[in-house]
Amino acid sequence: MKQLQNSDWFEQGLLKRLPEELRESFSQEQLSALKIAFGARKWGQHPVDIRGTLKVWSWRYYFVILIGRNKRELSRAEQKTAAFVQALFLLIFLTLSTLLGLLVLYLIKSAMGIDIFPHFSLGIWGWFKSNILQ
């Protein structure tokens, strides 16, 4: 049987899939030519690599979910999109953080009995007392 330890990842994968009687019939030159012909690319290991098929009535669909660090060079359009999405997430994060901070400060103010606007309430402290503190 061919030595799988000395071959590269493409040869190992190819030889594992072949019947044992055919593994010995390939020379190193033939294996190299097959690698070039198939345009072999090593996608690498991914932390999440989920592959499967779904059968819906008479059709079969496949799905692949790969999650890992992006090592590709991004095009200018992809860079602009990534920058926009990052800015959008940052804006959403800062907005939600600010609103949460204001809510906590309002609850602290109300718990201390501080009444900034007499005879006016947002109703948050009453709801918090009746539903959370009970």
N, C-alpha and C positions, 0 to 999 in steps of 0.2 A: 504494500500500500504506500502511496506517496506520502512523503513527510509533510504534515500540515503545519508543524511548528516552524519550519524554515520559510514558508511562503507568506506572502502578505495577506491582508484582510480580504481582498477580492478573490484571490486563489483559494483561500480557506473556505469562503462562502460557496464558491463554485464547486469545489471538490466535495464538500459535504452534501451538496444537493444531487450529485451524480451517483449512479449505481456503482458499486465497488469495482465491477469488471471494467468500467470505462475510465476510472480514475488514473490507472497506470498508462493509458494510451496517449495522454497528452504530454508533449514535450514542453520545456520551459518557454521556448519560442512561441509555441501555439498558445500557451496560457497568457503570455504577454500580449499577443495579437488579439486574443479575446478581450482582454482588459481594455485595450485601446478601442476595439470595435464597439464595445458596449458603453464606452465613455464613462467608465467607472468613476464614481465620486464617493468619497467617504463622507457621510453626513455626520459621523461622530456619535458619541453617546449623549443622550439627553436625559435630564433628571426625570422628565415625564415623557414616556413614549407609549401611547395607547393606540392600538390598531384593531380594527374589527370590521365585521360586515353586518348589515341589517337586511333582513328579507321582508319586503313589503309586497304582499300579493305575489305576483310572479316575477317581480324585479328584485335584484340584489344590489345594495349600495354598500360601498366601503367608506370608512372614515379613518382618518389619521389625526391624532392630536399630539403635537410635539411642542414641548416647552423647554426652553433653555436660553442660554446667553446668545445674543445675536452677534455673530462675528463677521457679518457681511459688511461691505462698504455700501453706505446708503447713497442713493441718487439725490440730487438737489431737491427734487419734489418730496422725496421721503424725509429728508432732513427738515424741510419746512413743515411738513405734516407732523413730524415727531415733536418739533419745537412748539407748534400750536397746541398739540394735545397735552404736552407737559405744562404749558402756561395755563391751559384750561383747568387741568387737575389741581395745579397750585392755587388758582383763583377759587375753585370750589372748596378746597381744603381750608384756605384762609378765611373764607366767608363762613363756613360751618364752625370753624374754631372760634371766630369772633362772636358768632351768635351764641354758641355754647358758653363762652366766657361771660357774655352779657347776661345770660340766663342765670348762671351761678351767682354773679354779683347781685342780680335782682333778688334772688332767693335769700342770699345772705342779708341784704338790706331789709327785706321784709321780715326775716326771722329776728332781726335786732329791733324791729319796731320803728324803723326810720320811715317817716312819711314825707316824701319830697313834695308831692302835690296833694294837698288836703282834699278829702272827699273824692279821690280818683284812684281807681285800681284797675290793673289789667286782668285781674282774676286768676293769675297764675299761682300766687301764693295760696289762695283759698283752695284751688284745685290740688296743689301739691300737698297741703296739710290734710285734706280729706282723703286723697287717694294713695299717697305715698307714705306719709307719716302716721296716719290713722291714730 
